[in-house]
Amino acid sequence: MQNEYEIKKEICDIGKRIYNRNMVAANDGNISVKLSDNEFLCTPTGVSKGFMTPEYICKVDAQGNVIQANGSFKPSSEIKMHMRVYQERPDVRSVVHAHPVYATSFAIAGIPLTQPIMPEAVIALGCVPIAKYGRPSTMEIPDAVSEYVQYFDAVLLENHGALTYSDSLLSAYLKMESVEFYAQLLYQSRLLGGPKEFTPEQVEDLYEIRRQFGMKGRHPANLCPNAREGKPSCHTCGGGCSSKKEASTAASPELVAEITKKILEQLGK
């Protein structure tokens, strides 16, 4: 079992990975790990996630109050969002928030990641809905995320970024990688004329594979809010799990152009 110092080192390592993979810029993003019901480690505010060392990491209680912080370091201003996830998902041990370019571009364009285009994404991630926009550092974001936490392990934040969470820090981070890879493939396949999606029967077959694997977490295979209401599953609902119900998974030329513009701007081209 890891001691507290080892967990702090792992947080710093994941921070470097997020930074080096261009999932954050400057001081963006935040990471947290649950130690106990009332003790959590989290990254500090105003610090690049690519340059942290263990003494940067703060410790807070379940209300986000500081238990321990070195020097002038203060907990992430988004700690409320993390605490809401821990409050509603006792199985979660770590939360990662980042601004990966492709996934965030879909969040900005108001397009959820619901198209079934590759087995790994369908089995491991399921759908990635969009939580409605909330002002940073307020309860608006936790309240928006709360709508999806019980059903999904990854959520896009409208005009903001992405949030992933799992039973370990590594798993939460890998989900963030998967979200970004899924978004990039979906974006690029749309530029090529649109992806060939799995049929509902193929999606259900992949869901069954997940069930047989006994994979942890929340997933449409078991908890799809649409399926529970007798509607088509998230992967065939046409974006019905998005907070923007009018959003369609069929990309118009205007939407593709908008996403392209946003990505090129973020890439500095």
N, C-alpha and C positions, 0 to 999 in steps of 0.2 A: 504493500500500500504506500502511495506517495505521501511524503510529509509536505508541510505547507511550503517550505522553500522550493522543493522540487516542482510543485504546482505553479509557483510564481515563475520559475524558469520556463516551464512549458507554455505559460501564457505569453511570455516574451518571445519564445520561438514561433508560436502561432502568429503573433503580431508581426514578426518579420516576414513570415510567409504571405500574410495578407498584403503587406506593404509591397513586397517584391513582385507579387503577381498583379500589381496595379488594381487591387480591389479597394484601395483607399488612397486618398491624396492628403498631403500635409498632415493635419492632426485628426483626420476623420476616423470614424469607427470606434467600436468598443467591444470588450470581451469580459465575461464574468464566469466564475466557477463557484458552485455551491459546496461549502465545507460541511455545514450542518444546517439545521432548520433556522438558525439565527446568525450564521456566519457565512459571508460570501467574500471572495476576492474579486477585484475588478480593476480594470485599467483606469488610469487617471485622465482627467480632462486636460485639453490643451497640450497634449504630448503626441508626437508621431509614434505610431504603433511599430514602425520599423527600427526604432532606436531605443527601445525600453530595456532596462535591466531590472532584476528582481526587486530592488529597493523602491522602484517606481510604483509597485502594485499596492493598492489600498485594500483595506478590509472594512466591510460595512455590515450592519445588521439587516434584518428582514424589512425594515422600513427605509433602508438606504442611509441611515445615520452612520457617521464615521466611527469605527472602533479603533482603527489604527491607520495612520498615514504619515509618511516621512516628509519632513521639510514643508515645502509649500504645495505638495501634491494634494489634489482633491479628487474624489471619485468622479467618474464620468457623469456628465449632466443628463445622460440618457438612462441612468440606473433605474428610474421608475419603470421603464419598459421591460428591463430584465426582471425586475421583481414581480411584475404582473405575470410573466411567463412561469416563474418558479411557484408563484402562489396558485396558479391554476393547473399546473402540470407537475405533480410531485415526483414523477419519473425523470424529470429533466435535471441534469447536473451541470450543464454549461450552456451559455447563450453567446452567440456571435452576431454582431451587427457590422455590416460593411456596405460599401458603395461600388460593387463590381460594375464595370462599364456597360456590358450588354444587359444584364438583369435590371440595372437601374434605368437604362434607356426604355425598357418595356414598362417599368413602373411609371416613368415620366409620361409615356404615351398612353398609359391607362390600359395596357393589354396584359391580362394574366397569362401565366405559363400553364396552359391546360391542354395543348395539343399533344396527342400521343404519337411520338415520332421515333423513339428508340427504346428498346426493352429496359435498359438500365435505368433510365429516367422514370419510366412507368412503375417499375418494381420498387426502386429504392426511394424515389422522391414522391411519386404521385403527382398531384397538381400543386401549383404554387399560386394562390389567389393574391389579390391586392387589397391591403387594408387601406381605408380611406385616409386622406391627408390629415395630419395633425401638426400643430405647432411644436417645434423642437423643445424639449425640456419641460413640457407640460403633460398633464394627465390625458390629453387628447390622443396621443400616440398609444399609450397602454390600453386605453378604452377601445381604440380602433383595432388593435392587434387581438384583443380579447375575443373578438367575434370568431376568430379562426384558430386560436391556439389549441382547442380541444380536438380539432379535426385534421390539422396539418402540422408538419415539422419544419416547414419553411413558408415564409410570407414575404411578399413584396410590399414595400411601404410607398404609397403613392407620392410621386415627386421627391423621393428621399433615398431609398436604397433597398436593402434586403436584410432579413432576420432569419437565422437558423438556430435550432436548439436540439439537444440530444442528451443521452445519458453519460456522455463523456466529452471533454473538450475536443479531442481529436475528431470524434464523430460529428460534433457540431460544426467544426471547421470544414470537414470533408463534404458535408451537406452544402456549405456555401460554395465550395468548388463545383459541386454537381449542379447547383442552380445556375451558376455562371456559364458552365459548359453547355447546359441545356439551352439557355437563352441565346448563346452564340450560334449554336447549330440551328435553332429555330429562325433566327434572324437571317443567317446566310442561306438557308434553304428557301426562305421566302424571296430572297433576291433572285434565286434561280427558277422562280416560277411557282413556288409553293411546295411544302413538304407533302409526301405521300403518307397519310395518317393510317394508323392501325384501325381495323374495323372494331365495332363494339365487342364482337366475339373474341377477337385477338386481345383486346384490352382485358376482358374478363379472364382469358387464359393466363395472361401475365399476372393478374391479381391473384389467381389461384396459386401460381408459382410462389408468390410472396407469402401467401398463407402457409404453404407447405414448408417453406424455409423457417417459419416462425419468427420473422423479423420483428424487432421491437419498434416502438414509436407509433404515431398516429398516421393513418393512411386511408385514402378513399376505398381501398380494398375491404376495409372493415368499418369505416366510420363516415363514409361520404354523406354529407348532409343532404344532398339531392336524392341519393339512392334511398336514404332513410324515409324520405317523403314520397317515395314511389316515382321519382323523376329519373331521367337518364343520369348516369354517373358523371362526375366532374369532367372526365376525359371526353365526354361526348355531349356536354351540356351547352356548348357554344359560348363559354365564358360565363355561365350562370353563377359561378362561385365568386365572381368579381363584385366589388362594391359598386362598380359602374355596370349596372345590369345591361345597359345598351351596348356595351363593348362586344364585338364579335371576334371570333378567332380567325375569320377570313380577313386578311390584311388588304386594305385598299392601297392603291399607288400612293395616295397622300400620306397614309400612315407609314409605309415603307420609307418614303422620302424623309418624313419627320424623324424616324428612328435613325436613319443614315446620318442626317445632319447632326443629331445629338451625339452620336458615337464619334463622328469625325471631330466635333468640337472638343470632346473629352480626350481624344487621342492627340489633340494639338495639330490637326492636319487642316 
